[in-house]
Amino acid sequence: MKYIIFIWMICLSFSLFGQEKYFIYFTDKGITKDQQFSKASKFFEETEKLFTKRAIERRKKNMGKENYITYEDVPVLESYVSEIEKLGIEIHRKLKWFNAVTAKLSSDQISQIKNFSFVKKIERVRKLKYKKPQINSKQFQFNKIQKKASDTYSYGLSYEQAEFSNVPAVHNLGITGANVRIGVMDSGFEWQNNPPLSSANIIDEYDFVNDDAVTSNQAGDVINQHNHGTNVLSVIGAFSPDTIIGLAFNSEFVLAKTEDIPTETHVEEDNFAAALEWFDQLGVDVTNSSLGYSEFDAGEFSYTYNDMNGTTTIVTQAANLAFTRGMVTVTSAGNEGNTSWYYITAPADAFNTISVGAVYPDSTLTPFSSHGPTYDGRTKPEIVNQGANVFVVNPFGGFKFSGGTSFSSPLTAGIVSLLLSAHPHLKNTQVRKIILESGDRSEDPDNDFGWGVISASRVISFPNISESGNQYTLHKIFINEKGVQPGTQKIYYKINGGEFSNSDLTLTGSYRYNYELNGFSTGDTISFYYTYNDSTGMQVREPLIKNYKLVFGSLNVLLSVDDILFIPQEYTLEQNYPNPFNPETTIKFYPLKQNEFAELNVYDILGSQVKTLFKGIAKVGGQSVEWDGTNNAGLGVPSGVYFYSLQIGGKQITKKMMLLK
């Protein structure tokens, strides 16, 4: 008898060991995707009840007031689930977006399930790994200033990352992320007993690994399970004056523990998708996933770069579906830049997801930051943010500096929250467009920096449009360290290349100015700029050189070069672009009047002149010169920091640039 029991136990252990998790896709939901799905149908009415009022409003804003519930939102058919459960199979996840469930199956069970007529296909659920960045040491002298005299908050050692993205200037206006809900997916969160995070407005949390409501460490977790998620949450939501201030500390947070850390961080694809569905139902506005996935655990089939095409991986498909439902999806580009993989990782390849690369505090690209393009040729990442020397909260108390695109992503999600807090009418498509247009390389995006370094002040002050009925309103916030004189704000506009007219703006609330777009016809091209006086009385033009442009009837505003030359109010020397550079860079400067003599020279770090780039009469509309990294003798100079100095009108303006070879 003992022998029989022993044999049975061995067989059982082999059976359990042989089980792996699979997606079981169904053919329909009691209604097919091709059938009519009207607002009056029972499917629509019953499905709508699954969402919070906040979620419905977000969907209506982004999807319209008629078709804000779709076939994908209908739950999987319970009768199909029941038939599978009758086989003794335990269902792990029900994924309505994919019309699928997940369960651990043996080969015999797979054969049985395939016989069901309602089963479309069965696919393996994969575990995707996260790679820690290989960070090269790079020393920085941290600014001892924790706040400027004009700043509302004292940021402690988080000042550098806040100031890098010009966040204090936005906080000074009282824009701190209020009324925006952020969903954070990560490895776990120790926030309740952690003073810098204990005051965060956590709306809900769920552990998708253990299927409970505890996202901090619990029995069975390795000791570092919740470390990464706690670090990530802190850069957005911490509030501890004089120590660390999160970029959007007044936002609401929904926390999803989706990653498991036995030895390396990895996520099962169904956990990721389930978390996004949950975020959707709770009315999350912005999602952040700080882990990029490319290679599976050892012994499993791996994705290849060919799969980074916006449609293949489950996590990418889920991110696409989340965006179409009105959420702004933000994710790390990946830490593969100095590995053989090199490229962005899933879900950074999703079509509208804002993927974020990492730069050092001096705006140079970190070697680990993943590169684009996607396999189908789209430019990635969308934007870059500080991803090295980022100050974070530890789960067991204390603080540290850390790095990775894991942190450039939540820093960007925090800025997105500030934007939606300042302009709650914005659709997620507008948010994405504003982020790209306000990047410092928006004129010439590439597959290293994307559209460039993100700036909260540029994002918040970028003009945007709201629509109510047939009425379009142009919104603008002015940010200037010297202050802005109320009542001096004007808009100058022209229609279809005509002459400029101007009008005063209307102040609404404490910081937003509006202009009602009346008297225009659909399709009209409107070029415009703004002027105002700062606290010293100096008139300021925004944008400085270019004009904004919009096509009436569209909700997007672009920043474009116009055919009207602009003479600035003061001598201007622009930052060289690109910077750092190799093999050449462009420098632009602007005189105040006709026939002004100017001289532009390059100096090394010791102050010795390297090359004269310009000497003569500068163009009124702006002068552009290039430097190819050679000296006056035509010989190449070594890598390093150089200064370029403009002498014009009795003034000298100097800026720094970096040559990399």
FITIMAR-604431 format. One line per field, with one value per residue (C-alpha): x, y, z; residue in one letter; residue number from 1. Coordinates in Angstrom, 2 decimals, padded with zeros to 5 digits. Example, Ala and Ser with C-alpha at 12.3 -4.5 7.8 and 13.67 -1.06 7.14 Angstrom:
<markes>
u	(012.30/013.67)
v	(-004.50/-001.06)
w	(007.80/007.14)
resn	(A/S)
resi	(1/2)
</markes>
This chain:
<markes>
u	(000.00/002.82/004.47/001.31/000.95/004.61/004.18/001.02/002.84/005.68/003.21/001.38/004.59/005.57/002.09/002.24/005.81/004.86/002.12/002.75/000.49/-001.39/-003.76/-007.03/-008.67/-012.42/-014.23/-016.86/-018.52/-022.08/-021.83/-019.18/-017.07/-018.76/-022.27/-023.94/-023.00/-025.37/-025.60/-029.07/-027.93/-027.76/-024.05/-023.43/-025.55/-024.13/-020.55/-020.87/-021.69/-018.18/-016.61/-016.42/-017.99/-014.50/-013.56/-016.69/-015.93/-012.34/-013.58/-016.21/-013.60/-011.28/-013.59/-016.74/-020.09/-021.56/-018.95/-017.12/-017.90/-016.57/-016.63/-013.26/-014.76/-017.42/-016.37/-015.53/-018.55/-018.95/-020.48/-017.20/-015.22/-017.48/-016.92/-013.15/-013.42/-015.40/-012.16/-010.64/-008.71/-008.23/-008.61/-005.95/-006.91/-009.93/-008.82/-011.77/-009.65/-008.21/-011.36/-009.15/-008.45/-005.18/-004.58/-001.84/-002.33/-000.85/-000.47/-003.53/-005.63/-004.54/-005.76/-009.11/-009.60/-008.81/-011.92/-014.21/-015.82/-015.70/-011.90/-010.11/-006.48/-004.12/-000.81/001.89/002.00/005.55/007.65/009.55/012.72/013.86/017.53/019.16/021.15/024.90/025.64/029.05/030.33/030.10/030.76/028.56/028.86/025.39/023.94/023.81/020.86/017.67/015.38/015.56/014.30/011.24/010.45/007.50/009.08/012.46/013.37/016.37/018.56/015.70/016.23/018.50/015.94/013.13/015.13/016.41/012.85/011.97/009.37/009.78/008.56/005.37/004.94/005.24/002.00/000.23/000.22/001.16/-000.87/-004.21/-007.27/-005.16/-005.02/-001.78/-001.56/001.87/002.85/005.92/007.37/005.61/005.28/006.17/004.33/002.12/005.00/007.35/007.03/007.97/005.22/002.67/000.82/000.45/-003.15/-003.33/-006.80/-006.37/-003.72/-003.62/-001.07/-001.44/001.29/-000.42/-003.98/-004.52/-004.67/-001.16/001.50/004.27/006.36/004.55/005.24/007.01/008.45/012.19/013.47/014.00/010.62/009.10/012.31/012.08/008.41/008.93/011.85/009.75/006.69/008.81/009.98/006.34/004.48/006.86/006.42/009.06/010.15/013.89/014.46/012.47/009.50/007.83/007.00/003.23/002.83/-000.79/-001.95/-004.00/-002.30/-003.43/-000.73/-000.38/002.18/002.76/006.42/007.89/011.48/012.88/016.33/015.61/012.57/010.13/006.45/003.96/002.23/-001.27/-000.51/000.52/-002.62/-004.89/-003.41/-004.10/-007.71/-008.07/-006.56/-009.06/-012.08/-010.87/-010.52/-006.73/-005.52/-001.80/-000.08/003.57/005.45/009.08/010.19/011.00/010.68/012.56/014.05/012.24/013.56/016.15/014.71/011.80/011.37/012.53/011.23/013.49/013.88/011.51/008.76/009.22/006.70/003.82/001.57/003.22/003.76/000.80/002.10/002.37/-001.12/-002.45/-000.72/-002.29/-005.74/-005.21/-004.35/-007.42/-009.49/-008.11/-005.21/-001.80/000.61/004.20/006.93/010.68/012.48/014.60/018.13/019.54/021.63/024.96/023.92/023.66/019.90/020.50/016.92/013.78/011.86/008.17/005.83/007.93/007.22/003.47/002.18/001.15/002.92/005.36/008.59/011.30/015.05/017.61/020.15/022.68/022.10/024.22/021.75/024.17/022.70/023.39/025.05/022.35/019.38/017.70/017.55/015.03/013.65/010.89/011.21/008.58/010.61/008.95/011.13/011.70/012.04/009.56/011.43/014.33/014.53/017.07/017.78/021.05/021.77/018.05/017.26/014.74/013.15/014.16/011.45/013.19/013.90/016.47/017.29/019.71/020.69/019.70/019.49/017.84/015.08/013.00/013.27/013.24/009.80/008.02/009.65/007.97/004.67/004.77/005.12/002.21/000.15/001.09/-000.04/-003.43/-003.84/-003.26/-005.38/-007.94/-009.73/-006.79/-007.29/-004.50/-003.67/-003.12/-000.96/001.31/001.58/002.43/005.15/006.76/006.37/007.91/010.98/014.25/014.88/011.39/012.68/014.92/013.99/016.28/016.43/018.67/016.99/013.64/012.09/014.59/014.75/011.37/010.72/007.71/007.64/007.71/005.01/002.73/003.20/002.70/-000.63/-003.49/-007.09/-010.38/-013.62/-017.16/-019.81/-018.49/-016.55/-012.76/-010.76/-006.99/-005.37/-001.99/000.00/002.96/006.00/008.92/011.41/011.25/007.47/004.76/002.95/-000.83/-002.76/000.18/-000.53/-001.46/-001.85/-000.72/-002.23/-002.60/-004.83/-003.57/-000.42/-002.12/-001.19/-000.90/-003.67/-003.55/-005.93/-005.89/-006.21/-008.72/-007.44/-009.36/-008.50/-005.14/-002.76/-004.48/-005.20/-007.77/-008.54/-011.81/-011.19/-014.05/-014.40/-012.33/-013.34/-012.56/-009.21/-007.83/-004.14/-003.57/-000.03/000.34/002.65/002.27/003.86/003.87/005.97/008.05/008.38/011.18/009.00/010.90/008.61/008.91/007.80/006.71/007.98/011.16/011.82/009.21/005.44/002.84/000.54/-002.84/-005.37/-008.83/-010.97/-008.01/-007.06/-003.30/-000.95/002.44/005.62/006.92/009.22/007.28/008.06/008.11/011.52/011.45/013.82/014.14/014.03/017.55/020.67/020.20/022.68/020.99/022.27/024.14/022.38/023.02/024.82/026.89/027.90/030.01/031.05/029.45/027.03/025.00/025.00/022.46/022.47/020.32/021.25/018.88/019.25/020.57/024.29/025.50/029.02/029.38/032.16/031.69/034.66/035.23/037.48/038.81/038.37/041.61/040.32/042.52/040.87/040.25/038.42/036.68/033.33/031.96/033.32/031.33/027.85/025.12/021.74/018.78/016.68/019.29/022.73/023.50/027.01/028.44/031.46/033.01/035.32/038.42/040.67/041.75/044.46/041.88/043.03/040.61/040.45/039.99/036.76/035.80/033.98/034.28/032.84/031.45/031.29/029.40/030.55/027.92/026.65/029.11/027.89/029.45/027.35/029.00/027.63/029.03/029.03/030.53/032.37/032.37/034.61)
v	(000.00/002.38/001.54/002.48/005.79/006.59/005.92/008.08/010.98/010.77/010.84/013.78/015.74/015.17/016.29/019.50/020.20/019.84/022.46/025.87/028.88/029.43/031.91/030.29/032.52/032.31/032.71/035.19/036.78/035.73/038.42/038.60/041.62/042.03/042.18/045.50/046.80/049.67/051.90/050.47/046.83/044.78/044.24/047.99/048.60/045.71/046.48/050.17/049.19/047.78/051.25/054.05/057.39/058.82/056.15/056.83/060.56/059.94/057.62/060.10/062.86/060.75/058.34/060.45/060.32/057.50/054.76/054.85/051.18/048.71/044.98/044.54/045.85/043.13/040.44/036.93/034.63/032.86/029.75/029.20/029.68/027.20/024.50/024.78/024.74/021.48/019.86/020.64/023.62/026.70/029.97/032.52/035.62/036.71/039.19/040.81/042.94/039.73/037.59/035.11/033.45/032.13/028.89/026.36/023.40/019.98/018.57/016.34/019.35/021.27/018.41/018.41/022.18/022.17/020.06/022.88/024.66/028.00/027.90/029.87/029.13/028.37/030.20/030.13/032.92/034.10/035.55/038.59/039.73/043.18/044.02/046.26/049.03/048.73/052.24/053.67/055.84/059.52/062.07/065.12/068.02/068.22/071.64/072.38/074.68/072.86/075.66/079.08/082.09/082.14/078.42/077.28/074.00/072.87/069.74/068.48/066.20/065.71/069.30/068.26/065.99/068.47/071.40/069.33/069.29/072.82/071.45/074.01/076.80/074.79/073.97/077.69/078.24/075.78/073.00/069.85/067.08/067.52/065.75/063.40/059.64/057.76/053.98/052.56/048.99/047.58/045.02/046.20/049.27/049.93/053.19/052.89/052.70/054.92/058.59/060.25/058.19/057.66/060.88/059.92/059.69/055.96/055.22/051.47/048.77/045.15/042.36/040.57/038.11/036.73/037.91/039.97/043.61/043.79/045.35/045.53/042.51/039.50/035.85/034.19/037.40/037.89/040.74/043.12/042.41/045.84/047.88/048.89/049.89/051.95/053.75/054.46/055.67/058.08/060.18/060.96/060.83/061.39/064.50/065.19/068.86/069.44/065.80/064.70/066.15/064.00/065.74/065.17/064.61/065.81/063.23/060.17/056.80/053.27/050.67/047.33/044.74/042.91/041.83/038.91/038.96/035.52/036.44/038.88/041.03/039.50/039.81/037.37/038.95/038.32/040.21/043.26/043.17/042.55/045.54/047.86/046.62/047.33/050.81/051.49/050.57/052.75/055.86/056.09/058.98/058.19/054.80/054.18/050.95/051.29/047.88/047.07/043.49/041.73/038.36/035.55/033.47/030.83/027.91/029.89/031.21/034.83/037.74/039.22/042.77/041.84/041.57/045.19/046.26/047.63/044.58/041.36/041.17/040.96/043.87/046.04/045.09/045.92/049.32/050.05/049.16/051.31/054.32/053.91/054.10/057.50/056.76/058.35/055.42/056.13/053.49/053.13/052.69/049.91/049.49/047.63/050.37/048.85/045.22/043.10/043.77/047.59/048.56/049.59/046.87/046.04/047.85/050.84/049.76/050.47/052.97/055.87/055.00/057.68/055.71/057.47/057.20/058.22/061.03/062.17/065.46/067.19/065.99/063.52/060.13/057.32/054.32/051.93/053.85/051.78/053.09/053.15/052.70/050.13/047.21/048.82/052.04/054.41/056.86/055.85/056.84/059.71/061.73/061.55/062.52/062.23/058.54/058.66/060.03/060.07/060.53/057.95/056.64/053.23/050.85/050.14/053.78/056.20/057.30/056.61/057.64/055.22/055.03/053.47/054.29/052.91/056.40/058.59/057.09/057.96/061.41/061.90/060.43/063.02/065.81/064.38/064.54/068.20/068.90/067.23/068.96/072.34/071.55/068.85/069.20/067.70/064.42/061.87/062.41/066.11/065.30/063.10/065.76/068.49/066.32/065.82/069.40/070.86/068.58/070.38/068.40/068.54/069.93/066.94/063.88/060.85/057.32/058.18/061.20/061.05/064.52/065.56/066.42/067.04/070.26/070.70/074.46/074.09/071.41/073.42/076.67/075.13/076.46/074.00/073.90/072.82/072.23/072.66/072.22/074.19/076.64/076.31/077.98/078.51/078.14/079.47/079.58/081.98/080.96/083.31/083.29/087.07/087.01/088.12/091.47/090.82/092.49/092.69/089.39/089.63/087.21/088.13/086.02/085.87/083.73/081.86/083.97/087.37/090.29/089.97/091.21/091.25/090.82/090.80/087.51/086.60/085.36/082.35/081.10/082.06/081.26/080.24/082.73/082.02/083.28/082.35/081.32/083.14/084.20/081.38/078.77/075.06/074.47/077.98/077.97/080.28/081.36/083.09/084.17/085.85/088.84/089.91/092.03/090.45/092.03/094.32/095.71/093.89/092.65/088.91/087.06/083.41/081.59/083.61/083.10/080.82/080.98/078.52/077.13/075.43/074.38/075.50/072.46/070.46/070.12/070.12/073.10/072.91/074.90/075.89/078.28/081.17/083.37/086.54/087.44/088.36/090.79/089.83/092.27/091.34/089.76/086.00/083.15/079.76/076.50/074.57/071.61/068.76/068.80/066.72/066.39/064.47/065.32/068.80/071.11/074.23/077.52/080.31/083.90/086.96/090.67/093.50/095.66/095.87/096.01/094.88/093.53/090.22/087.81/084.20/082.23/078.78/078.39/075.34/074.75/076.67/079.74/079.43/080.36/077.32/078.70/081.81/080.69/084.07/087.59/090.17/091.66/089.38/088.84/090.54/087.38/085.32/083.95/080.24/078.77/075.26/073.89/070.62/070.13/071.57/074.48/077.50/075.35/072.85/070.15/068.09/068.88/066.24/065.32/067.54/070.62/073.79/077.28/079.41/083.15/085.82/089.45/091.83/095.32/095.77/092.54/089.12/085.95/082.59/079.05/075.57/072.59/069.11/067.35/063.54/061.46)
w	(000.00/000.92/-002.40/-004.34/-002.46/-003.14/-006.86/-006.91/-005.21/-007.73/-010.61/-009.06/-008.59/-012.21/-013.28/-011.24/-012.25/-015.89/-015.66/-017.18/-017.45/-020.72/-022.33/-023.37/-025.98/-026.63/-029.95/-028.71/-025.67/-026.40/-029.04/-031.75/-032.47/-035.85/-034.41/-033.67/-030.24/-029.50/-026.46/-025.75/-025.72/-022.53/-023.17/-023.11/-020.01/-017.99/-018.98/-018.09/-014.50/-014.11/-014.32/-011.78/-012.64/-012.96/-015.50/-017.56/-017.66/-018.77/-021.51/-022.72/-022.89/-025.01/-026.87/-027.34/-025.59/-027.68/-028.13/-024.83/-024.16/-026.73/-027.43/-025.70/-022.44/-022.23/-019.68/-020.84/-020.99/-017.64/-019.21/-021.11/-017.91/-016.11/-018.73/-018.29/-014.51/-014.72/-015.90/-012.51/-013.88/-011.70/-013.60/-012.69/-014.70/-016.72/-019.38/-021.10/-023.46/-024.93/-024.44/-022.67/-019.34/-017.99/-016.11/-015.41/-017.70/-018.26/-021.76/-021.19/-020.15/-023.22/-025.40/-023.61/-023.91/-027.61/-028.13/-026.98/-029.93/-028.09/-027.66/-030.37/-029.46/-026.57/-026.07/-023.42/-020.83/-020.70/-017.92/-019.08/-017.38/-016.36/-016.67/-014.13/-015.80/-016.09/-014.92/-015.68/-012.87/-013.64/-010.96/-010.49/-008.11/-006.61/-006.07/-002.36/-002.99/-001.97/-003.12/-004.69/-002.80/-005.04/-004.60/-002.52/-001.41/-000.14/-002.10/-000.17/-002.29/-004.76/-005.89/-008.76/-010.44/-009.87/-011.21/-014.15/-015.50/-014.30/-011.90/-009.05/-011.35/-011.93/-008.24/-007.50/-009.43/-007.14/-009.77/-007.85/-009.52/-007.77/-009.25/-011.39/-010.77/-011.50/-011.77/-010.90/-011.84/-010.16/-007.75/-004.58/-002.38/001.26/001.81/004.91/007.40/005.42/006.51/003.18/001.49/004.27/003.40/-000.27/-001.42/-002.18/-003.58/-003.96/-004.23/-005.35/-005.48/-008.83/-007.89/-004.76/-005.50/-002.38/-001.33/000.17/-002.06/000.57/001.49/002.93/003.69/000.77/-000.70/-000.92/001.21/-001.72/-003.35/-002.71/-003.03/-006.68/-006.56/-003.40/-005.05/-008.15/-006.23/-004.20/-007.16/-007.97/-004.66/-001.72/000.39/003.01/002.92/003.14/002.12/-000.95/-002.86/-005.49/-008.76/-008.45/-004.71/-004.68/-007.22/-006.35/-006.71/-007.57/-006.92/-008.70/-007.64/-010.91/-010.78/-008.87/-007.67/-006.83/-008.15/-010.98/-011.56/-013.98/-014.81/-016.21/-019.17/-017.82/-014.58/-016.58/-018.74/-015.75/-013.92/-016.87/-017.08/-013.35/-013.74/-016.50/-014.37/-011.48/-013.64/-013.76/-015.96/-016.22/-016.04/-015.31/-015.89/-015.00/-016.21/-019.82/-020.98/-023.75/-022.81/-021.04/-018.17/-019.00/-020.94/-022.37/-025.88/-026.08/-028.01/-030.65/-031.89/-034.73/-032.10/-031.01/-033.67/-031.61/-032.01/-030.84/-027.08/-024.71/-022.62/-025.74/-026.91/-023.43/-023.50/-026.90/-025.57/-022.46/-024.60/-026.81/-023.62/-022.72/-020.39/-020.93/-020.89/-019.81/-019.69/-019.48/-022.78/-021.27/-019.94/-022.94/-024.55/-023.54/-024.09/-027.21/-027.34/-027.65/-028.62/-026.74/-024.92/-024.56/-023.95/-025.08/-028.66/-028.23/-030.77/-028.52/-025.30/-024.15/-023.80/-021.81/-022.17/-019.55/-019.46/-016.89/-015.00/-017.69/-020.38/-021.93/-022.78/-020.32/-021.98/-020.70/-022.16/-024.89/-028.44/-031.25/-033.73/-033.35/-035.74/-037.99/-038.16/-035.67/-033.74/-030.12/-027.35/-027.29/-024.68/-022.22/-018.56/-015.78/-015.19/-013.26/-009.78/-008.97/-005.27/-003.98/-000.78/000.53/001.80/005.13/005.91/004.61/001.08/-001.73/-005.24/-007.98/-011.75/-014.75/-017.19/-014.30/-012.83/-015.91/-016.62/-013.31/-013.33/-016.71/-015.51/-012.73/-015.29/-017.28/-014.09/-013.62/-017.18/-016.69/-013.33/-014.96/-018.05/-017.11/-020.47/-022.40/-024.23/-024.01/-027.69/-026.95/-023.93/-026.03/-028.74/-026.23/-024.65/-028.06/-029.32/-026.15/-026.16/-026.76/-029.97/-031.40/-034.71/-035.31/-033.21/-033.30/-031.94/-028.99/-027.39/-029.18/-029.14/-026.48/-022.79/-021.20/-019.27/-016.99/-017.51/-021.31/-021.15/-018.86/-020.77/-024.22/-025.61/-025.99/-027.18/-025.64/-027.52/-026.23/-028.88/-031.82/-029.64/-029.53/-026.76/-026.75/-023.30/-022.18/-018.94/-018.63/-016.57/-015.98/-013.11/-013.01/-012.70/-015.10/-014.95/-015.00/-017.79/-020.19/-021.98/-025.65/-028.53/-032.05/-034.81/-038.57/-040.77/-043.83/-044.15/-043.82/-041.56/-037.80/-035.54/-031.74/-028.85/-025.05/-023.19/-020.49/-017.13/-015.81/-012.36/-010.93/-013.78/-017.06/-019.84/-022.54/-026.01/-027.71/-031.32/-033.02/-036.65/-038.11/-040.66/-040.54/-042.21/-041.60/-040.68/-037.73/-036.87/-033.51/-030.71/-027.33/-025.61/-021.98/-019.63/-016.88/-013.44/-014.66/-017.45/-020.19/-022.95/-023.60/-026.72/-026.69/-028.57/-028.87/-032.57/-034.08/-034.11/-032.89/-035.53/-035.54/-038.12/-037.01/-036.22/-034.89/-031.22/-031.80/-031.66/-033.38/-032.99/-036.41/-038.23/-039.74/-042.71/-040.59/-039.23/-035.56/-033.91/-030.22/-027.31/-026.18/-027.65/-027.81/-028.03/-028.30/-026.88/-029.55/-031.09/-030.85/-027.52/-026.88/-030.51/-032.96/-035.62/-035.80/-034.06/-034.93/-033.00/-033.56/-032.31/-032.89/-033.10/-032.17/-035.27/-038.81/-039.60/-036.17/-035.88/-034.06/-033.22/-032.11/-030.75/-029.24/-026.16/-024.36/-020.63/-019.90/-021.72/-024.79/-028.07/-030.28/-033.28/-034.60/-035.98/-037.05/-037.42/-039.34/-039.83/-038.48/-040.10/-038.44/-038.70/-036.90/-037.73/-037.83/-037.84/-037.53/-035.73/-036.86/-033.88/-035.53/-034.48/-036.53/-038.13/-039.34/-036.94/-034.86/-031.16/-028.45/-026.69/-023.79/-022.59/-024.68/-024.37/-027.15/-026.59/-028.55/-028.51/-029.87/-029.06/-026.20/-024.56/-024.16/-023.83/-023.15/-023.12/-022.66/-025.05/-025.14/-027.94/-027.82/-030.09)
resn	(M/K/Y/I/I/F/I/W/M/I/C/L/S/F/S/L/F/G/Q/E/K/Y/F/I/Y/F/T/D/K/G/I/T/K/D/Q/Q/F/S/K/A/S/K/F/F/E/E/T/E/K/L/F/T/K/R/A/I/E/R/R/K/K/N/M/G/K/E/N/Y/I/T/Y/E/D/V/P/V/L/E/S/Y/V/S/E/I/E/K/L/G/I/E/I/H/R/K/L/K/W/F/N/A/V/T/A/K/L/S/S/D/Q/I/S/Q/I/K/N/F/S/F/V/K/K/I/E/R/V/R/K/L/K/Y/K/K/P/Q/I/N/S/K/Q/F/Q/F/N/K/I/Q/K/K/A/S/D/T/Y/S/Y/G/L/S/Y/E/Q/A/E/F/S/N/V/P/A/V/H/N/L/G/I/T/G/A/N/V/R/I/G/V/M/D/S/G/F/E/W/Q/N/N/P/P/L/S/S/A/N/I/I/D/E/Y/D/F/V/N/D/D/A/V/T/S/N/Q/A/G/D/V/I/N/Q/H/N/H/G/T/N/V/L/S/V/I/G/A/F/S/P/D/T/I/I/G/L/A/F/N/S/E/F/V/L/A/K/T/E/D/I/P/T/E/T/H/V/E/E/D/N/F/A/A/A/L/E/W/F/D/Q/L/G/V/D/V/T/N/S/S/L/G/Y/S/E/F/D/A/G/E/F/S/Y/T/Y/N/D/M/N/G/T/T/T/I/V/T/Q/A/A/N/L/A/F/T/R/G/M/V/T/V/T/S/A/G/N/E/G/N/T/S/W/Y/Y/I/T/A/P/A/D/A/F/N/T/I/S/V/G/A/V/Y/P/D/S/T/L/T/P/F/S/S/H/G/P/T/Y/D/G/R/T/K/P/E/I/V/N/Q/G/A/N/V/F/V/V/N/P/F/G/G/F/K/F/S/G/G/T/S/F/S/S/P/L/T/A/G/I/V/S/L/L/L/S/A/H/P/H/L/K/N/T/Q/V/R/K/I/I/L/E/S/G/D/R/S/E/D/P/D/N/D/F/G/W/G/V/I/S/A/S/R/V/I/S/F/P/N/I/S/E/S/G/N/Q/Y/T/L/H/K/I/F/I/N/E/K/G/V/Q/P/G/T/Q/K/I/Y/Y/K/I/N/G/G/E/F/S/N/S/D/L/T/L/T/G/S/Y/R/Y/N/Y/E/L/N/G/F/S/T/G/D/T/I/S/F/Y/Y/T/Y/N/D/S/T/G/M/Q/V/R/E/P/L/I/K/N/Y/K/L/V/F/G/S/L/N/V/L/L/S/V/D/D/I/L/F/I/P/Q/E/Y/T/L/E/Q/N/Y/P/N/P/F/N/P/E/T/T/I/K/F/Y/P/L/K/Q/N/E/F/A/E/L/N/V/Y/D/I/L/G/S/Q/V/K/T/L/F/K/G/I/A/K/V/G/G/Q/S/V/E/W/D/G/T/N/N/A/G/L/G/V/P/S/G/V/Y/F/Y/S/L/Q/I/G/G/K/Q/I/T/K/K/M/M/L/L/K)
resi	(1/2/3/4/5/6/7/8/9/10/11/12/13/14/15/16/17/18/19/20/21/22/23/24/25/26/27/28/29/30/31/32/33/34/35/36/37/38/39/40/41/42/43/44/45/46/47/48/49/50/51/52/53/54/55/56/57/58/59/60/61/62/63/64/65/66/67/68/69/70/71/72/73/74/75/76/77/78/79/80/81/82/83/84/85/86/87/88/89/90/91/92/93/94/95/96/97/98/99/100/101/102/103/104/105/106/107/108/109/110/111/112/113/114/115/116/117/118/119/120/121/122/123/124/125/126/127/128/129/130/131/132/133/134/135/136/137/138/139/140/141/142/143/144/145/146/147/148/149/150/151/152/153/154/155/156/157/158/159/160/161/162/163/164/165/166/167/168/169/170/171/172/173/174/175/176/177/178/179/180/181/182/183/184/185/186/187/188/189/190/191/192/193/194/195/196/197/198/199/200/201/202/203/204/205/206/207/208/209/210/211/212/213/214/215/216/217/218/219/220/221/222/223/224/225/226/227/228/229/230/231/232/233/234/235/236/237/238/239/240/241/242/243/244/245/246/247/248/249/250/251/252/253/254/255/256/257/258/259/260/261/262/263/264/265/266/267/268/269/270/271/272/273/274/275/276/277/278/279/280/281/282/283/284/285/286/287/288/289/290/291/292/293/294/295/296/297/298/299/300/301/302/303/304/305/306/307/308/309/310/311/312/313/314/315/316/317/318/319/320/321/322/323/324/325/326/327/328/329/330/331/332/333/334/335/336/337/338/339/340/341/342/343/344/345/346/347/348/349/350/351/352/353/354/355/356/357/358/359/360/361/362/363/364/365/366/367/368/369/370/371/372/373/374/375/376/377/378/379/380/381/382/383/384/385/386/387/388/389/390/391/392/393/394/395/396/397/398/399/400/401/402/403/404/405/406/407/408/409/410/411/412/413/414/415/416/417/418/419/420/421/422/423/424/425/426/427/428/429/430/431/432/433/434/435/436/437/438/439/440/441/442/443/444/445/446/447/448/449/450/451/452/453/454/455/456/457/458/459/460/461/462/463/464/465/466/467/468/469/470/471/472/473/474/475/476/477/478/479/480/481/482/483/484/485/486/487/488/489/490/491/492/493/494/495/496/497/498/499/500/501/502/503/504/505/506/507/508/509/510/511/512/513/514/515/516/517/518/519/520/521/522/523/524/525/526/527/528/529/530/531/532/533/534/535/536/537/538/539/540/541/542/543/544/545/546/547/548/549/550/551/552/553/554/555/556/557/558/559/560/561/562/563/564/565/566/567/568/569/570/571/572/573/574/575/576/577/578/579/580/581/582/583/584/585/586/587/588/589/590/591/592/593/594/595/596/597/598/599/600/601/602/603/604/605/606/607/608/609/610/611/612/613/614/615/616/617/618/619/620/621/622/623/624/625/626/627/628/629/630/631/632/633/634/635/636/637/638/639/640/641/642/643/644/645/646/647/648/649/650/651/652/653/654/655/656/657/658/659/660/661)
</markes>
